[in-house]
């Protein structure tokens, strides 16, 4: 009788019939394992689809476009803008009717509500100012690069 050493040192098997039995057992274990994994995947997939269905039935929570603090600032800005345009009626670019407020130093932080750096403009001149920044700087419609978004 011939013996053959397997990968583990404690396992010695007989070649021939024993080898065939081991291969058959391994094959049946792998097929059993495959069916078990398929059953588990089916359960997991079913659970995931149930969760998705439950989530779809619940109304989605909307994300706020603006924070509560920004909503308050924008309310004050709306009032100030109306008062500013009532006093400054003419466009700073073409001397037509100014209907928009241009922030010469930006709108970051306190600059949104700082009327010292506001100009009344018509929509066409306001668009031109933002499209032609270098020429607008020469006409003092936009602050220098170091002064942009700087309240001092």
C-alpha positions as CSV (number, residue, x, y, z in Angstrom):
1,X,0.0,0.0,0.0
2,X,1.3,3.4,-1.0
3,X,0.7,6.5,1.2
4,X,0.8,10.1,0.1
5,X,1.2,13.2,2.3
6,X,-1.4,15.9,2.0
7,X,-0.9,19.6,2.6
8,X,-1.5,19.3,6.4
9,X,1.1,17.2,8.1
10,X,-1.4,15.2,10.2
11,X,-3.4,14.0,7.2
12,X,-2.2,10.8,5.5
13,X,-4.4,9.3,2.9
14,X,-4.3,6.2,0.8
15,X,-4.2,6.8,-2.9
16,X,-6.8,5.4,-5.1
17,X,-10.3,4.9,-3.5
18,X,-9.5,7.3,-0.6
19,X,-8.5,10.0,-3.0
20,X,-11.8,9.6,-4.9
21,X,-13.8,9.7,-1.7
22,X,-12.0,12.9,-0.7
23,X,-12.6,14.5,-4.1
24,X,-16.3,13.5,-4.0
25,X,-16.7,15.0,-0.5
26,X,-15.0,18.2,-1.5
27,X,-17.2,18.5,-4.5
28,X,-20.4,18.0,-2.4
29,X,-19.1,20.5,0.1
30,X,-18.5,23.1,-2.6
31,X,-21.9,22.5,-4.1
32,X,-23.5,22.8,-0.7
33,X,-21.6,25.9,0.0
34,X,-22.6,27.4,-3.3
35,X,-26.3,26.7,-2.7
36,X,-26.0,28.2,0.8
37,X,-24.3,31.3,-0.6
38,X,-27.0,31.7,-3.2
39,X,-29.7,31.4,-0.5
40,X,-27.9,34.1,1.6
41,X,-27.6,36.4,-1.4
42,X,-31.3,36.0,-2.1
43,X,-32.1,36.9,1.5
44,X,-29.8,39.9,1.5
45,X,-31.2,41.1,-1.8
46,X,-34.8,40.7,-0.5
47,X,-33.9,42.6,2.6
48,X,-32.3,45.4,0.6
49,X,-35.3,45.7,-1.7
50,X,-37.6,45.9,1.3
51,X,-35.5,48.7,2.8
52,X,-35.6,50.6,-0.6
53,X,-39.3,50.2,-0.7
54,X,-39.8,51.5,2.8
55,X,-37.6,54.5,2.1
56,X,-39.5,55.3,-1.1
57,X,-42.7,55.4,0.8
58,X,-41.4,58.0,3.4
59,X,-41.4,61.6,2.3
60,X,-38.0,63.0,1.6
61,X,-36.6,65.6,3.8
62,X,-35.8,68.7,1.7
63,X,-32.4,70.4,2.2
64,X,-32.6,74.1,2.9
65,X,-31.3,76.3,0.1
66,X,-30.2,78.9,2.6
67,X,-29.4,78.7,6.3
68,X,-31.6,80.4,8.8
69,X,-29.0,83.1,9.4
70,X,-28.7,83.8,5.6
71,X,-32.5,84.0,5.3
72,X,-32.4,86.8,8.0
73,X,-29.6,88.6,6.2
74,X,-31.4,88.4,2.9
75,X,-34.6,89.9,4.4
76,X,-32.6,92.9,5.7
77,X,-30.8,93.1,2.3
78,X,-34.1,93.3,0.5
79,X,-35.3,96.2,2.6
80,X,-31.9,98.1,2.3
81,X,-31.8,97.4,-1.5
82,X,-35.3,99.0,-1.9
83,X,-34.3,102.1,0.1
84,X,-31.0,102.4,-1.7
85,X,-32.6,102.2,-5.2
86,X,-35.2,104.8,-4.2
87,X,-32.4,107.3,-3.4
88,X,-30.0,106.3,-6.2
89,X,-32.2,106.2,-9.2
90,X,-29.6,106.4,-12.0
91,X,-27.3,103.7,-13.3
92,X,-23.6,104.2,-12.5
93,X,-22.6,103.0,-16.0
94,X,-25.0,104.6,-18.5
95,X,-27.0,107.0,-16.3
96,X,-30.2,105.2,-17.2
97,X,-32.6,103.8,-14.6
98,X,-30.8,101.7,-12.0
99,X,-32.8,98.7,-11.0
100,X,-30.0,96.4,-9.6
101,X,-27.5,96.8,-6.8
102,X,-23.8,96.1,-7.7
103,X,-21.5,95.3,-4.9
104,X,-18.1,96.9,-5.8
105,X,-16.2,94.9,-3.2
106,X,-18.1,91.6,-3.2
107,X,-20.8,90.2,-0.9
108,X,-18.8,88.1,1.6
109,X,-19.5,88.6,5.3
110,X,-20.6,92.1,6.2
111,X,-20.1,93.5,2.7
112,X,-23.6,92.1,1.7
113,X,-25.2,94.8,3.8
114,X,-22.5,97.6,3.6
115,X,-24.1,100.3,1.5
116,X,-20.8,102.3,1.2
117,X,-19.7,99.8,-1.5
118,X,-23.0,99.6,-3.5
119,X,-23.8,101.1,-6.9
120,X,-27.1,101.3,-8.7
121,X,-27.0,99.8,-12.1
122,X,-29.2,98.8,-15.0
123,X,-29.2,95.0,-15.9
124,X,-27.1,95.6,-19.1
125,X,-24.4,97.6,-17.4
126,X,-24.3,95.2,-14.4
127,X,-23.8,92.2,-16.8
128,X,-21.1,94.2,-18.7
129,X,-19.3,95.0,-15.5
130,X,-19.0,91.3,-14.5
131,X,-18.0,90.3,-18.1
132,X,-15.3,93.0,-18.5
133,X,-13.6,93.1,-15.1
134,X,-10.4,94.9,-16.2
135,X,-12.2,97.7,-17.9
136,X,-14.7,97.9,-15.0
137,X,-11.7,98.3,-12.6
138,X,-10.4,101.2,-14.6
139,X,-13.8,102.9,-14.3
140,X,-13.9,102.2,-10.5
141,X,-16.9,99.8,-10.8
142,X,-15.0,96.9,-9.2
143,X,-12.4,97.0,-6.4
144,X,-8.8,96.1,-6.9
145,X,-7.9,92.4,-6.5
146,X,-6.6,92.9,-2.9
147,X,-9.7,94.8,-1.9
148,X,-12.2,92.2,-3.2
149,X,-14.2,90.7,-0.3
150,X,-12.3,92.8,2.1
151,X,-14.5,95.1,4.2
152,X,-11.8,97.6,5.2
